[in-house]
């Protein structure tokens, strides 16, 4: 028997024997002959098929950045309207240097309206009817004698300072309010609604004592008693 891996009887030897039997030209006589006009070098350039080069993948274009929303600002204004209302609007200072606005000549039938001011100090000189702050940020208002009330709406980080009397103060949707009360204003009614971080500073009990700072309650507990709602502030234990 033939050793393993050796070609069998009808293998390569039989193939070469068949080629030799056909003689010269026996194997290639059935192949088609290539003429000169079929050669690529002799063909017109327009007939030569060009293989298109692979196109490079285009890098995805970055998405356009959304424009930063900027707070729409109005025209700065400080004026007395119709001899009735002082208007202070769109005044702006900086964190390092607050802008100071002094309202001189305020009379008892005048009201003061402070709107959209930032990093400002407003000083109201004279006796006025009322003061309203709205949409102010990091702004301080100092005033002397007040007939009615001081109110603040939608304000953040503001200071209110009463150097004389203050009947009442109303704060709504404010965050971070420091209310300075003089000795004449310590009996003021302070009403808060949906506000946080409200602190009141009053003079010390004795002359020469440091001022006393107190926080207004933000948490309350309510109970039904005798068919009525009774609400009390929740005190914090030391």
GIDA-V971554 format. One record per backbone hydrogen bond with DSSP energy under -1.0 kcal/mol. NH is the residue of the N-H (numbers start at 0). CO is the residue of the C=O. E is the energy in kcal/mol with one decimal. If there is no record, write none. Layout:
# GIDA-V971554
NH&CO&E, NH&CO&E
This chain:
# GIDA-V971554
5&2&-1.9, 9&7&-1.0, 10&7&-1.5, 14&10&-1.6, 15&11&-2.2, 16&12&-1.8, 17&13&-1.7, 18&14&-1.7, 19&15&-2.4, 20&16&-1.6, 21&17&-1.2, 25&22&-1.7, 28&24&-1.0, 30&27&-1.4, 38&35&-1.2, 41&38&-1.1, 46&43&-1.1, 76&88&-2.2, 78&86&-1.9, 80&84&-3.3, 83&80&-2.5, 84&80&-1.8, 85&110&-3.3, 86&78&-3.1, 87&112&-2.9, 88&76&-2.6, 89&114&-1.8, 92&117&-2.5, 93&96&-1.7, 98&118&-2.3, 100&120&-3.3, 102&122&-3.1, 105&124&-1.4, 109&106&-2.1, 110&83&-2.1, 111&129&-2.2, 112&85&-3.1, 113&131&-3.2, 114&87&-2.9, 115&133&-2.3, 117&90&-2.4, 118&136&-1.8, 120&98&-3.2, 121&139&-3.1, 122&100&-2.8, 123&141&-3.1, 124&102&-2.4, 127&144&-1.8, 128&109&-3.0, 130&148&-1.7, 131&111&-2.7, 132&150&-2.5, 133&113&-2.3, 134&152&-2.2, 136&116&-2.6, 137&155&-2.3, 139&119&-2.5, 140&158&-2.5, 141&121&-2.6, 142&160&-2.4, 146&127&-2.1, 147&128&-2.6, 149&167&-1.6, 150&130&-2.5, 151&169&-2.2, 152&132&-2.5, 153&171&-2.1, 155&135&-2.4, 156&174&-2.5, 157&175&-1.9, 158&138&-1.9, 159&177&-2.7, 160&140&-2.5, 161&179&-2.7, 162&142&-2.4, 168&188&-2.9, 169&149&-2.5, 170&190&-2.8, 171&151&-2.5, 172&192&-2.6, 174&154&-2.2, 175&195&-2.5, 176&196&-2.1, 177&157&-2.2, 178&198&-2.8, 179&159&-3.4, 180&200&-2.7, 187&184&-1.6, 188&166&-2.2, 190&168&-3.1, 192&170&-2.2, 195&173&-2.2, 198&176&-2.9, 199&213&-3.5, 200&178&-2.8, 201&211&-2.6, 208&205&-2.4, 211&201&-2.9, 213&199&-3.1, 215&197&-2.8, 220&231&-3.1, 222&229&-2.5, 224&227&-3.4, 229&222&-3.4, 231&220&-2.8, 233&218&-2.6
